[in-house]
Amino acid sequence: MKYLVLIYGNADEFWTGSEQDLANLRDLMTFKDELALTGELVSAEGLSFPSDAKFVQVRDDQRVVTDGPFGEAKEQLAGFFLIDVADDQRAEEVAGRVSALVGDRVELRGTLVSAEDYLA
């Protein structure tokens, strides 16, 4: 079963470059490698800052691109882990570990069904 672990943070505070930040990043990359070895990792990436985001929308058959961020929220999406694990319990274990490593709560979402299931 696939799950997405979403990591949020305050862009102004998320990365200070401190020794603690570097240690946390090393630990997070070690955990990423562990998940890859077990076959549970589909993908994991950090994202660029919200100020680098672009929003793309089609209006009247024309593509409109605007600079981000869209929201004024303090917490912005900072990265993700896409995992494929046996059950909810394992997904919660992985999310808990990511939460501990980034020092904040994370959002865990399971996938509902694949597009292929709808088209079958």
Jmol script that loads the backbone (N, CA, C; Angstrom):
load data "model"
ATOM      1  N   MET A   1       0.829  -1.160   0.000  1.00  0.00           N
ATOM      2  CA  MET A   1       0.000   0.000   0.000  1.00  0.00           C
ATOM      3  C   MET A   1       0.891   1.245   0.000  1.00  0.00           C
ATOM      4  N   LYS A   2       0.569   2.203  -0.840  1.00  0.00           N
ATOM      5  CA  LYS A   2       1.397   3.406  -0.944  1.00  0.00           C
ATOM      6  C   LYS A   2       0.861   4.515  -0.043  1.00  0.00           C
ATOM      7  N   TYR A   3       1.816   5.248   0.527  1.00  0.00           N
ATOM      8  CA  TYR A   3       1.521   6.374   1.412  1.00  0.00           C
ATOM      9  C   TYR A   3       2.470   7.512   1.075  1.00  0.00           C
ATOM     10  N   LEU A   4       1.989   8.723   1.314  1.00  0.00           N
ATOM     11  CA  LEU A   4       2.816   9.903   1.151  1.00  0.00           C
ATOM     12  C   LEU A   4       3.011  10.540   2.522  1.00  0.00           C
ATOM     13  N   VAL A   5       4.262  10.713   2.896  1.00  0.00           N
ATOM     14  CA  VAL A   5       4.614  11.399   4.136  1.00  0.00           C
ATOM     15  C   VAL A   5       5.038  12.813   3.738  1.00  0.00           C
ATOM     16  N   LEU A   6       4.221  13.795   4.109  1.00  0.00           N
ATOM     17  CA  LEU A   6       4.476  15.183   3.736  1.00  0.00           C
ATOM     18  C   LEU A   6       5.152  15.913   4.890  1.00  0.00           C
ATOM     19  N   ILE A   7       6.259  16.553   4.583  1.00  0.00           N
ATOM     20  CA  ILE A   7       7.039  17.284   5.584  1.00  0.00           C
ATOM     21  C   ILE A   7       6.779  18.773   5.388  1.00  0.00           C
ATOM     22  N   TYR A   8       6.336  19.427   6.441  1.00  0.00           N
ATOM     23  CA  TYR A   8       6.076  20.861   6.391  1.00  0.00           C
ATOM     24  C   TYR A   8       7.064  21.596   7.279  1.00  0.00           C
ATOM     25  N   GLY A   9       7.287  22.850   6.979  1.00  0.00           N
ATOM     26  CA  GLY A   9       8.143  23.660   7.823  1.00  0.00           C
ATOM     27  C   GLY A   9       8.017  25.120   7.475  1.00  0.00           C
ATOM     28  N   ASN A  10       8.503  25.944   8.369  1.00  0.00           N
ATOM     29  CA  ASN A  10       8.560  27.373   8.140  1.00  0.00           C
ATOM     30  C   ASN A  10       9.806  27.626   7.303  1.00  0.00           C
ATOM     31  N   ALA A  11       9.629  28.148   6.110  1.00  0.00           N
ATOM     32  CA  ALA A  11      10.750  28.345   5.186  1.00  0.00           C
ATOM     33  C   ALA A  11      11.839  29.229   5.795  1.00  0.00           C
ATOM     34  N   ASP A  12      11.469  30.153   6.665  1.00  0.00           N
ATOM     35  CA  ASP A  12      12.448  31.037   7.286  1.00  0.00           C
ATOM     36  C   ASP A  12      13.242  30.356   8.390  1.00  0.00           C
ATOM     37  N   GLU A  13      12.703  29.257   8.919  1.00  0.00           N
ATOM     38  CA  GLU A  13      13.347  28.593  10.056  1.00  0.00           C
ATOM     39  C   GLU A  13      13.770  27.159   9.761  1.00  0.00           C
ATOM     40  N   PHE A  14      13.309  26.604   8.630  1.00  0.00           N
ATOM     41  CA  PHE A  14      13.506  25.182   8.387  1.00  0.00           C
ATOM     42  C   PHE A  14      14.974  24.810   8.243  1.00  0.00           C
ATOM     43  N   TRP A  15      15.742  25.630   7.566  1.00  0.00           N
ATOM     44  CA  TRP A  15      17.151  25.303   7.360  1.00  0.00           C
ATOM     45  C   TRP A  15      18.004  26.493   7.763  1.00  0.00           C
ATOM     46  N   THR A  16      18.746  26.328   8.842  1.00  0.00           N
ATOM     47  CA  THR A  16      19.631  27.395   9.296  1.00  0.00           C
ATOM     48  C   THR A  16      21.090  27.096   8.963  1.00  0.00           C
ATOM     49  N   GLY A  17      21.378  25.838   8.596  1.00  0.00           N
ATOM     50  CA  GLY A  17      22.756  25.462   8.305  1.00  0.00           C
ATOM     51  C   GLY A  17      23.560  25.133   9.542  1.00  0.00           C
ATOM     52  N   SER A  18      22.891  25.035  10.685  1.00  0.00           N
ATOM     53  CA  SER A  18      23.581  24.737  11.935  1.00  0.00           C
ATOM     54  C   SER A  18      24.091  23.301  11.952  1.00  0.00           C
ATOM     55  N   GLU A  19      24.949  23.016  12.909  1.00  0.00           N
ATOM     56  CA  GLU A  19      25.444  21.641  13.071  1.00  0.00           C
ATOM     57  C   GLU A  19      24.288  20.676  13.319  1.00  0.00           C
ATOM     58  N   GLN A  20      23.290  21.124  14.094  1.00  0.00           N
ATOM     59  CA  GLN A  20      22.123  20.272  14.356  1.00  0.00           C
ATOM     60  C   GLN A  20      21.350  19.997  13.067  1.00  0.00           C
ATOM     61  N   ASP A  21      21.168  21.020  12.229  1.00  0.00           N
ATOM     62  CA  ASP A  21      20.496  20.825  10.939  1.00  0.00           C
ATOM     63  C   ASP A  21      21.247  19.811  10.086  1.00  0.00           C
ATOM     64  N   LEU A  22      22.555  19.926  10.046  1.00  0.00           N
ATOM     65  CA  LEU A  22      23.371  18.995   9.251  1.00  0.00           C
ATOM     66  C   LEU A  22      23.265  17.572   9.799  1.00  0.00           C
ATOM     67  N   ALA A  23      23.274  17.433  11.118  1.00  0.00           N
ATOM     68  CA  ALA A  23      23.137  16.108  11.732  1.00  0.00           C
ATOM     69  C   ALA A  23      21.767  15.513  11.415  1.00  0.00           C
ATOM     70  N   ASN A  24      20.713  16.333  11.513  1.00  0.00           N
ATOM     71  CA  ASN A  24      19.365  15.858  11.200  1.00  0.00           C
ATOM     72  C   ASN A  24      19.259  15.436   9.739  1.00  0.00           C
ATOM     73  N   LEU A  25      19.864  16.214   8.853  1.00  0.00           N
ATOM     74  CA  LEU A  25      19.833  15.877   7.429  1.00  0.00           C
ATOM     75  C   LEU A  25      20.569  14.570   7.160  1.00  0.00           C
ATOM     76  N   ARG A  26      21.711  14.379   7.801  1.00  0.00           N
ATOM     77  CA  ARG A  26      22.439  13.109   7.636  1.00  0.00           C
ATOM     78  C   ARG A  26      21.590  11.941   8.133  1.00  0.00           C
ATOM     79  N   ASP A  27      20.944  12.104   9.283  1.00  0.00           N
ATOM     80  CA  ASP A  27      20.098  11.045   9.826  1.00  0.00           C
ATOM     81  C   ASP A  27      18.906  10.762   8.907  1.00  0.00           C
ATOM     82  N   LEU A  28      18.333  11.803   8.335  1.00  0.00           N
ATOM     83  CA  LEU A  28      17.205  11.633   7.415  1.00  0.00           C
ATOM     84  C   LEU A  28      17.645  10.877   6.162  1.00  0.00           C
ATOM     85  N   MET A  29      18.828  11.192   5.646  1.00  0.00           N
ATOM     86  CA  MET A  29      19.338  10.500   4.455  1.00  0.00           C
ATOM     87  C   MET A  29      19.683   9.040   4.780  1.00  0.00           C
ATOM     88  N   THR A  30      20.162   8.788   5.984  1.00  0.00           N
ATOM     89  CA  THR A  30      20.421   7.403   6.403  1.00  0.00           C
ATOM     90  C   THR A  30      19.121   6.623   6.451  1.00  0.00           C
ATOM     91  N   PHE A  31      18.062   7.244   6.995  1.00  0.00           N
ATOM     92  CA  PHE A  31      16.757   6.577   7.049  1.00  0.00           C
ATOM     93  C   PHE A  31      16.224   6.339   5.640  1.00  0.00           C
ATOM     94  N   LYS A  32      16.398   7.294   4.754  1.00  0.00           N
ATOM     95  CA  LYS A  32      15.992   7.137   3.354  1.00  0.00           C
ATOM     96  C   LYS A  32      16.691   5.920   2.743  1.00  0.00           C
ATOM     97  N   ASP A  33      17.983   5.781   3.000  1.00  0.00           N
ATOM     98  CA  ASP A  33      18.743   4.625   2.497  1.00  0.00           C
ATOM     99  C   ASP A  33      18.224   3.314   3.084  1.00  0.00           C
ATOM    100  N   GLU A  34      17.864   3.326   4.376  1.00  0.00           N
ATOM    101  CA  GLU A  34      17.318   2.124   5.018  1.00  0.00           C
ATOM    102  C   GLU A  34      16.013   1.700   4.346  1.00  0.00           C
ATOM    103  N   LEU A  35      15.134   2.662   4.071  1.00  0.00           N
ATOM    104  CA  LEU A  35      13.867   2.350   3.403  1.00  0.00           C
ATOM    105  C   LEU A  35      14.101   1.829   1.989  1.00  0.00           C
ATOM    106  N   ALA A  36      15.104   2.363   1.320  1.00  0.00           N
ATOM    107  CA  ALA A  36      15.433   1.892  -0.029  1.00  0.00           C
ATOM    108  C   ALA A  36      15.904   0.441   0.022  1.00  0.00           C
ATOM    109  N   LEU A  37      16.700   0.095   1.007  1.00  0.00           N
ATOM    110  CA  LEU A  37      17.210  -1.275   1.133  1.00  0.00           C
ATOM    111  C   LEU A  37      16.094  -2.277   1.403  1.00  0.00           C
ATOM    112  N   THR A  38      15.059  -1.862   2.137  1.00  0.00           N
ATOM    113  CA  THR A  38      13.946  -2.775   2.424  1.00  0.00           C
ATOM    114  C   THR A  38      12.940  -2.828   1.275  1.00  0.00           C
ATOM    115  N   GLY A  39      13.117  -1.954   0.269  1.00  0.00           N
ATOM    116  CA  GLY A  39      12.184  -1.906  -0.853  1.00  0.00           C
ATOM    117  C   GLY A  39      10.928  -1.103  -0.563  1.00  0.00           C
ATOM    118  N   GLU A  40      10.904  -0.392   0.563  1.00  0.00           N
ATOM    119  CA  GLU A  40       9.712   0.360   0.948  1.00  0.00           C
ATOM    120  C   GLU A  40       9.713   1.792   0.404  1.00  0.00           C
ATOM    121  N   LEU A  41      10.853   2.274  -0.070  1.00  0.00           N
ATOM    122  CA  LEU A  41      10.947   3.642  -0.560  1.00  0.00           C
ATOM    123  C   LEU A  41      10.647   3.693  -2.049  1.00  0.00           C
ATOM    124  N   VAL A  42       9.684   4.514  -2.428  1.00  0.00           N
ATOM    125  CA  VAL A  42       9.409   4.766  -3.840  1.00  0.00           C
ATOM    126  C   VAL A  42      10.191   6.001  -4.264  1.00  0.00           C
ATOM    127  N   SER A  43      10.111   7.061  -3.458  1.00  0.00           N
ATOM    128  CA  SER A  43      10.826   8.301  -3.754  1.00  0.00           C
ATOM    129  C   SER A  43      10.842   9.171  -2.504  1.00  0.00           C
ATOM    130  N   ALA A  44      11.855  10.004  -2.379  1.00  0.00           N
ATOM    131  CA  ALA A  44      11.913  10.984  -1.285  1.00  0.00           C
ATOM    132  C   ALA A  44      12.746  12.158  -1.769  1.00  0.00           C
ATOM    133  N   GLU A  45      12.228  13.347  -1.570  1.00  0.00           N
ATOM    134  CA  GLU A  45      12.930  14.550  -2.019  1.00  0.00           C
ATOM    135  C   GLU A  45      12.608  15.712  -1.106  1.00  0.00           C
ATOM    136  N   GLY A  46      13.556  16.610  -1.006  1.00  0.00           N
ATOM    137  CA  GLY A  46      13.297  17.917  -0.430  1.00  0.00           C
ATOM    138  C   GLY A  46      12.858  18.825  -1.570  1.00  0.00           C
ATOM    139  N   LEU A  47      12.085  19.827  -1.251  1.00  0.00           N
ATOM    140  CA  LEU A  47      11.572  20.733  -2.274  1.00  0.00           C
ATOM    141  C   LEU A  47      12.252  22.094  -2.174  1.00  0.00           C
ATOM    142  N   SER A  48      12.288  22.806  -3.289  1.00  0.00           N
ATOM    143  CA  SER A  48      12.838  24.161  -3.278  1.00  0.00           C
ATOM    144  C   SER A  48      11.929  25.062  -2.446  1.00  0.00           C
ATOM    145  N   PHE A  49      12.402  26.238  -2.149  1.00  0.00           N
ATOM    146  CA  PHE A  49      11.636  27.160  -1.310  1.00  0.00           C
ATOM    147  C   PHE A  49      10.353  27.599  -2.007  1.00  0.00           C
ATOM    148  N   PRO A  50       9.305  27.894  -1.229  1.00  0.00           N
ATOM    149  CA  PRO A  50       8.031  28.324  -1.803  1.00  0.00           C
ATOM    150  C   PRO A  50       8.167  29.528  -2.731  1.00  0.00           C
ATOM    151  N   SER A  51       9.128  30.387  -2.473  1.00  0.00           N
ATOM    152  CA  SER A  51       9.313  31.564  -3.329  1.00  0.00           C
ATOM    153  C   SER A  51       9.733  31.180  -4.743  1.00  0.00           C
ATOM    154  N   ASP A  52      10.223  29.948  -4.927  1.00  0.00           N
ATOM    155  CA  ASP A  52      10.609  29.462  -6.255  1.00  0.00           C
ATOM    156  C   ASP A  52       9.458  28.769  -6.981  1.00  0.00           C
ATOM    157  N   ALA A  53       8.323  28.609  -6.298  1.00  0.00           N
ATOM    158  CA  ALA A  53       7.197  27.867  -6.874  1.00  0.00           C
ATOM    159  C   ALA A  53       6.527  28.649  -7.998  1.00  0.00           C
ATOM    160  N   LYS A  54       5.915  27.912  -8.887  1.00  0.00           N
ATOM    161  CA  LYS A  54       5.086  28.484  -9.941  1.00  0.00           C
ATOM    162  C   LYS A  54       3.766  27.735  -9.938  1.00  0.00           C
ATOM    163  N   PHE A  55       2.702  28.443 -10.208  1.00  0.00           N
ATOM    164  CA  PHE A  55       1.387  27.834 -10.315  1.00  0.00           C
ATOM    165  C   PHE A  55       0.976  27.863 -11.775  1.00  0.00           C
ATOM    166  N   VAL A  56       0.510  26.724 -12.246  1.00  0.00           N
ATOM    167  CA  VAL A  56       0.136  26.577 -13.646  1.00  0.00           C
ATOM    168  C   VAL A  56      -1.340  26.204 -13.706  1.00  0.00           C
ATOM    169  N   GLN A  57      -2.076  26.929 -14.518  1.00  0.00           N
ATOM    170  CA  GLN A  57      -3.501  26.673 -14.683  1.00  0.00           C
ATOM    171  C   GLN A  57      -3.879  26.950 -16.125  1.00  0.00           C
ATOM    172  N   VAL A  58      -4.796  26.157 -16.660  1.00  0.00           N
ATOM    173  CA  VAL A  58      -5.305  26.396 -18.002  1.00  0.00           C
ATOM    174  C   VAL A  58      -6.646  27.110 -17.870  1.00  0.00           C
ATOM    175  N   ARG A  59      -6.734  28.281 -18.507  1.00  0.00           N
ATOM    176  CA  ARG A  59      -7.973  29.068 -18.534  1.00  0.00           C
ATOM    177  C   ARG A  59      -8.282  29.386 -19.984  1.00  0.00           C
ATOM    178  N   ASP A  60      -9.480  29.040 -20.410  1.00  0.00           N
ATOM    179  CA  ASP A  60      -9.890  29.291 -21.799  1.00  0.00           C
ATOM    180  C   ASP A  60      -8.853  28.759 -22.786  1.00  0.00           C
ATOM    181  N   ASP A  61      -8.386  27.547 -22.523  1.00  0.00           N
ATOM    182  CA  ASP A  61      -7.400  26.862 -23.370  1.00  0.00           C
ATOM    183  C   ASP A  61      -6.044  27.560 -23.416  1.00  0.00           C
ATOM    184  N   GLN A  62      -5.776  28.457 -22.504  1.00  0.00           N
ATOM    185  CA  GLN A  62      -4.481  29.148 -22.429  1.00  0.00           C
ATOM    186  C   GLN A  62      -3.813  28.800 -21.101  1.00  0.00           C
ATOM    187  N   ARG A  63      -2.549  28.481 -21.165  1.00  0.00           N
ATOM    188  CA  ARG A  63      -1.793  28.186 -19.945  1.00  0.00           C
ATOM    189  C   ARG A  63      -1.394  29.501 -19.283  1.00  0.00           C
ATOM    190  N   VAL A  64      -1.718  29.612 -17.994  1.00  0.00           N
ATOM    191  CA  VAL A  64      -1.381  30.798 -17.210  1.00  0.00           C
ATOM    192  C   VAL A  64      -0.412  30.351 -16.115  1.00  0.00           C
ATOM    193  N   VAL A  65       0.753  30.999 -16.054  1.00  0.00           N
ATOM    194  CA  VAL A  65       1.766  30.663 -15.066  1.00  0.00           C
ATOM    195  C   VAL A  65       1.985  31.885 -14.173  1.00  0.00           C
ATOM    196  N   THR A  66       1.855  31.669 -12.859  1.00  0.00           N
ATOM    197  CA  THR A  66       2.099  32.748 -11.901  1.00  0.00           C
ATOM    198  C   THR A  66       3.118  32.289 -10.875  1.00  0.00           C
ATOM    199  N   ASP A  67       3.833  33.241 -10.332  1.00  0.00           N
ATOM    200  CA  ASP A  67       4.831  32.927  -9.320  1.00  0.00           C
ATOM    201  C   ASP A  67       4.165  32.635  -7.994  1.00  0.00           C
ATOM    202  N   GLY A  68       4.802  31.773  -7.191  1.00  0.00           N
ATOM    203  CA  GLY A  68       4.284  31.418  -5.874  1.00  0.00           C
ATOM    204  C   GLY A  68       5.002  32.215  -4.817  1.00  0.00           C
ATOM    205  N   PRO A  69       4.760  31.993  -3.554  1.00  0.00           N
ATOM    206  CA  PRO A  69       3.779  31.029  -3.074  1.00  0.00           C
ATOM    207  C   PRO A  69       2.366  31.596  -3.110  1.00  0.00           C
ATOM    208  N   PHE A  70       1.419  30.687  -3.209  1.00  0.00           N
ATOM    209  CA  PHE A  70       0.015  31.086  -3.286  1.00  0.00           C
ATOM    210  C   PHE A  70      -0.504  31.537  -1.932  1.00  0.00           C
ATOM    211  N   GLY A  71      -0.223  30.759  -0.908  1.00  0.00           N
ATOM    212  CA  GLY A  71      -0.773  31.039   0.420  1.00  0.00           C
ATOM    213  C   GLY A  71       0.177  31.861   1.266  1.00  0.00           C
ATOM    214  N   GLU A  72      -0.366  32.450   2.276  1.00  0.00           N
ATOM    215  CA  GLU A  72       0.423  33.232   3.225  1.00  0.00           C
ATOM    216  C   GLU A  72       0.711  32.428   4.491  1.00  0.00           C
ATOM    217  N   ALA A  73       0.541  31.133   4.420  1.00  0.00           N
ATOM    218  CA  ALA A  73       0.742  30.281   5.590  1.00  0.00           C
ATOM    219  C   ALA A  73       2.218  30.243   5.986  1.00  0.00           C
ATOM    220  N   LYS A  74       2.470  30.173   7.296  1.00  0.00           N
ATOM    221  CA  LYS A  74       3.844  30.041   7.768  1.00  0.00           C
ATOM    222  C   LYS A  74       4.420  28.688   7.380  1.00  0.00           C
ATOM    223  N   GLU A  75       3.599  27.654   7.516  1.00  0.00           N
ATOM    224  CA  GLU A  75       4.050  26.302   7.215  1.00  0.00           C
ATOM    225  C   GLU A  75       3.884  26.022   5.728  1.00  0.00           C
ATOM    226  N   GLN A  76       4.948  25.622   5.080  1.00  0.00           N
ATOM    227  CA  GLN A  76       4.925  25.306   3.652  1.00  0.00           C
ATOM    228  C   GLN A  76       5.446  23.886   3.455  1.00  0.00           C
ATOM    229  N   LEU A  77       5.047  23.261   2.371  1.00  0.00           N
ATOM    230  CA  LEU A  77       5.524  21.922   2.048  1.00  0.00           C
ATOM    231  C   LEU A  77       7.019  21.983   1.769  1.00  0.00           C
ATOM    232  N   ALA A  78       7.787  21.184   2.504  1.00  0.00           N
ATOM    233  CA  ALA A  78       9.244  21.228   2.404  1.00  0.00           C
ATOM    234  C   ALA A  78       9.830  19.983   1.743  1.00  0.00           C
ATOM    235  N   GLY A  79       9.112  18.861   1.786  1.00  0.00           N
ATOM    236  CA  GLY A  79       9.627  17.629   1.203  1.00  0.00           C
ATOM    237  C   GLY A  79       8.643  16.504   1.405  1.00  0.00           C
ATOM    238  N   PHE A  80       9.015  15.337   0.896  1.00  0.00           N
ATOM    239  CA  PHE A  80       8.105  14.199   0.991  1.00  0.00           C
ATOM    240  C   PHE A  80       8.869  12.883   0.923  1.00  0.00           C
ATOM    241  N   PHE A  81       8.217  11.852   1.428  1.00  0.00           N
ATOM    242  CA  PHE A  81       8.626  10.464   1.259  1.00  0.00           C
ATOM    243  C   PHE A  81       7.419   9.750   0.664  1.00  0.00           C
ATOM    244  N   LEU A  82       7.580   9.102  -0.465  1.00  0.00           N
ATOM    245  CA  LEU A  82       6.547   8.227  -1.014  1.00  0.00           C
ATOM    246  C   LEU A  82       6.996   6.812  -0.706  1.00  0.00           C
ATOM    247  N   ILE A  83       6.183   6.111   0.076  1.00  0.00           N
ATOM    248  CA  ILE A  83       6.567   4.778   0.540  1.00  0.00           C
ATOM    249  C   ILE A  83       5.528   3.755   0.098  1.00  0.00           C
ATOM    250  N   ASP A  84       5.953   2.521   0.008  1.00  0.00           N
ATOM    251  CA  ASP A  84       5.069   1.409  -0.325  1.00  0.00           C
ATOM    252  C   ASP A  84       5.299   0.349   0.745  1.00  0.00           C
ATOM    253  N   VAL A  85       4.390   0.296   1.711  1.00  0.00           N
ATOM    254  CA  VAL A  85       4.558  -0.565   2.881  1.00  0.00           C
ATOM    255  C   VAL A  85       3.372  -1.509   3.042  1.00  0.00           C
ATOM    256  N   ALA A  86       3.502  -2.450   3.938  1.00  0.00           N
ATOM    257  CA  ALA A  86       2.510  -3.516   4.095  1.00  0.00           C
ATOM    258  C   ALA A  86       1.167  -3.039   4.644  1.00  0.00           C
ATOM    259  N   ASP A  87       1.197  -2.077   5.580  1.00  0.00           N
ATOM    260  CA  ASP A  87      -0.061  -1.714   6.232  1.00  0.00           C
ATOM    261  C   ASP A  87       0.036  -0.351   6.907  1.00  0.00           C
ATOM    262  N   ASP A  88      -1.100   0.076   7.486  1.00  0.00           N
ATOM    263  CA  ASP A  88      -1.175   1.371   8.161  1.00  0.00           C
ATOM    264  C   ASP A  88      -0.165   1.479   9.297  1.00  0.00           C
ATOM    265  N   GLN A  89      -0.017   0.415  10.043  1.00  0.00           N
ATOM    266  CA  GLN A  89       0.891   0.444  11.189  1.00  0.00           C
ATOM    267  C   GLN A  89       2.316   0.758  10.749  1.00  0.00           C
ATOM    268  N   ARG A  90       2.779   0.093   9.692  1.00  0.00           N
ATOM    269  CA  ARG A  90       4.134   0.362   9.203  1.00  0.00           C
ATOM    270  C   ARG A  90       4.240   1.786   8.665  1.00  0.00           C
ATOM    271  N   ALA A  91       3.214   2.270   7.982  1.00  0.00           N
ATOM    272  CA  ALA A  91       3.218   3.645   7.471  1.00  0.00           C
ATOM    273  C   ALA A  91       3.342   4.637   8.620  1.00  0.00           C
ATOM    274  N   GLU A  92       2.625   4.378   9.711  1.00  0.00           N
ATOM    275  CA  GLU A  92       2.693   5.260  10.875  1.00  0.00           C
ATOM    276  C   GLU A  92       4.067   5.206  11.530  1.00  0.00           C
ATOM    277  N   GLU A  93       4.703   4.028  11.518  1.00  0.00           N
ATOM    278  CA  GLU A  93       6.056   3.907  12.058  1.00  0.00           C
ATOM    279  C   GLU A  93       7.027   4.760  11.242  1.00  0.00           C
ATOM    280  N   VAL A  94       6.925   4.658   9.916  1.00  0.00           N
ATOM    281  CA  VAL A  94       7.801   5.437   9.042  1.00  0.00           C
ATOM    282  C   VAL A  94       7.555   6.927   9.244  1.00  0.00           C
ATOM    283  N   ALA A  95       6.288   7.337   9.263  1.00  0.00           N
ATOM    284  CA  ALA A  95       5.956   8.747   9.458  1.00  0.00           C
ATOM    285  C   ALA A  95       6.465   9.249  10.811  1.00  0.00           C
ATOM    286  N   GLY A  96       6.357   8.416  11.833  1.00  0.00           N
ATOM    287  CA  GLY A  96       6.859   8.794  13.149  1.00  0.00           C
ATOM    288  C   GLY A  96       8.361   9.003  13.145  1.00  0.00           C
ATOM    289  N   ARG A  97       9.052   8.151  12.440  1.00  0.00           N
ATOM    290  CA  ARG A  97      10.516   8.294  12.352  1.00  0.00           C
ATOM    291  C   ARG A  97      10.885   9.567  11.610  1.00  0.00           C
ATOM    292  N   VAL A  98      10.192   9.842  10.502  1.00  0.00           N
ATOM    293  CA  VAL A  98      10.453  11.077   9.753  1.00  0.00           C
ATOM    294  C   VAL A  98      10.160  12.281  10.642  1.00  0.00           C
ATOM    295  N   SER A  99       9.054  12.247  11.369  1.00  0.00           N
ATOM    296  CA  SER A  99       8.695  13.337  12.270  1.00  0.00           C
ATOM    297  C   SER A  99       9.806  13.586  13.296  1.00  0.00           C
ATOM    298  N   ALA A 100      10.304  12.530  13.886  1.00  0.00           N
ATOM    299  CA  ALA A 100      11.364  12.667  14.880  1.00  0.00           C
ATOM    300  C   ALA A 100      12.626  13.263  14.253  1.00  0.00           C
ATOM    301  N   LEU A 101      12.928  12.869  13.024  1.00  0.00           N
ATOM    302  CA  LEU A 101      14.147  13.340  12.368  1.00  0.00           C
ATOM    303  C   LEU A 101      14.056  14.796  11.930  1.00  0.00           C
ATOM    304  N   VAL A 102      12.863  15.237  11.529  1.00  0.00           N
ATOM    305  CA  VAL A 102      12.722  16.640  11.107  1.00  0.00           C
ATOM    306  C   VAL A 102      12.325  17.546  12.272  1.00  0.00           C
ATOM    307  N   GLY A 103      11.960  16.954  13.409  1.00  0.00           N
ATOM    308  CA  GLY A 103      11.649  17.733  14.592  1.00  0.00           C
ATOM    309  C   GLY A 103      10.303  18.426  14.560  1.00  0.00           C
ATOM    310  N   ASP A 104       9.377  17.904  13.792  1.00  0.00           N
ATOM    311  CA  ASP A 104       8.044  18.488  13.719  1.00  0.00           C
ATOM    312  C   ASP A 104       7.088  17.413  13.237  1.00  0.00           C
ATOM    313  N   ARG A 105       5.803  17.707  13.287  1.00  0.00           N
ATOM    314  CA  ARG A 105       4.833  16.735  12.812  1.00  0.00           C
ATOM    315  C   ARG A 105       4.862  16.673  11.290  1.00  0.00           C
ATOM    316  N   VAL A 106       4.443  15.534  10.780  1.00  0.00           N
ATOM    317  CA  VAL A 106       4.332  15.337   9.342  1.00  0.00           C
ATOM    318  C   VAL A 106       2.915  14.869   9.043  1.00  0.00           C
ATOM    319  N   GLU A 107       2.523  14.979   7.798  1.00  0.00           N
ATOM    320  CA  GLU A 107       1.199  14.515   7.378  1.00  0.00           C
ATOM    321  C   GLU A 107       1.364  13.187   6.654  1.00  0.00           C
ATOM    322  N   LEU A 108       0.518  12.225   6.976  1.00  0.00           N
ATOM    323  CA  LEU A 108       0.543  10.909   6.351  1.00  0.00           C
ATOM    324  C   LEU A 108      -0.747  10.714   5.578  1.00  0.00           C
ATOM    325  N   ARG A 109      -0.623  10.403   4.296  1.00  0.00           N
ATOM    326  CA  ARG A 109      -1.803  10.144   3.470  1.00  0.00           C
ATOM    327  C   ARG A 109      -1.601   8.866   2.683  1.00  0.00           C
ATOM    328  N   GLY A 110      -2.608   8.018   2.740  1.00  0.00           N
ATOM    329  CA  GLY A 110      -2.600   6.815   1.930  1.00  0.00           C
ATOM    330  C   GLY A 110      -3.235   7.088   0.576  1.00  0.00           C
ATOM    331  N   THR A 111      -2.848   6.296  -0.404  1.00  0.00           N
ATOM    332  CA  THR A 111      -3.479   6.419  -1.706  1.00  0.00           C
ATOM    333  C   THR A 111      -4.790   5.653  -1.677  1.00  0.00           C
ATOM    334  N   LEU A 112      -5.754   6.110  -2.442  1.00  0.00           N
ATOM    335  CA  LEU A 112      -7.052   5.445  -2.478  1.00  0.00           C
ATOM    336  C   LEU A 112      -7.022   4.277  -3.447  1.00  0.00           C
ATOM    337  N   VAL A 113      -6.941   4.565  -4.700  1.00  0.00           N
ATOM    338  CA  VAL A 113      -6.830   3.547  -5.740  1.00  0.00           C
ATOM    339  C   VAL A 113      -6.030   4.135  -6.880  1.00  0.00           C
ATOM    340  N   SER A 114      -5.582   3.303  -7.772  1.00  0.00           N
ATOM    341  CA  SER A 114      -4.825   3.796  -8.924  1.00  0.00           C
ATOM    342  C   SER A 114      -5.782   4.188 -10.040  1.00  0.00           C
ATOM    343  N   ALA A 115      -5.296   4.990 -10.949  1.00  0.00           N
ATOM    344  CA  ALA A 115      -6.109   5.383 -12.106  1.00  0.00           C
ATOM    345  C   ALA A 115      -6.523   4.157 -12.913  1.00  0.00           C
ATOM    346  N   GLU A 116      -5.658   3.158 -12.941  1.00  0.00           N
ATOM    347  CA  GLU A 116      -5.963   1.927 -13.662  1.00  0.00           C
ATOM    348  C   GLU A 116      -7.217   1.254 -13.102  1.00  0.00           C
ATOM    349  N   ASP A 117      -7.408   1.346 -11.768  1.00  0.00           N
ATOM    350  CA  ASP A 117      -8.591   0.763 -11.154  1.00  0.00           C
ATOM    351  C   ASP A 117      -9.869   1.452 -11.645  1.00  0.00           C
ATOM    352  N   TYR A 118      -9.793   2.760 -11.861  1.00  0.00           N
ATOM    353  CA  TYR A 118     -10.947   3.500 -12.357  1.00  0.00           C
ATOM    354  C   TYR A 118     -11.231   3.163 -13.816  1.00  0.00           C
ATOM    355  N   LEU A 119     -10.188   2.940 -14.590  1.00  0.00           N
ATOM    356  CA  LEU A 119     -10.345   2.705 -16.024  1.00  0.00           C
ATOM    357  C   LEU A 119     -10.690   1.263 -16.376  1.00  0.00           C
ATOM    358  N   ALA A 120     -10.523   0.369 -15.412  1.00  0.00           N
ATOM    359  CA  ALA A 120     -10.767  -1.060 -15.687  1.00  0.00           C
ATOM    360  C   ALA A 120     -12.233  -1.378 -15.832  1.00  0.00           C
TER     361      ALA A 120
END
end "model"
wireframe off; spacefill off
backbone 0.3
color backbone group
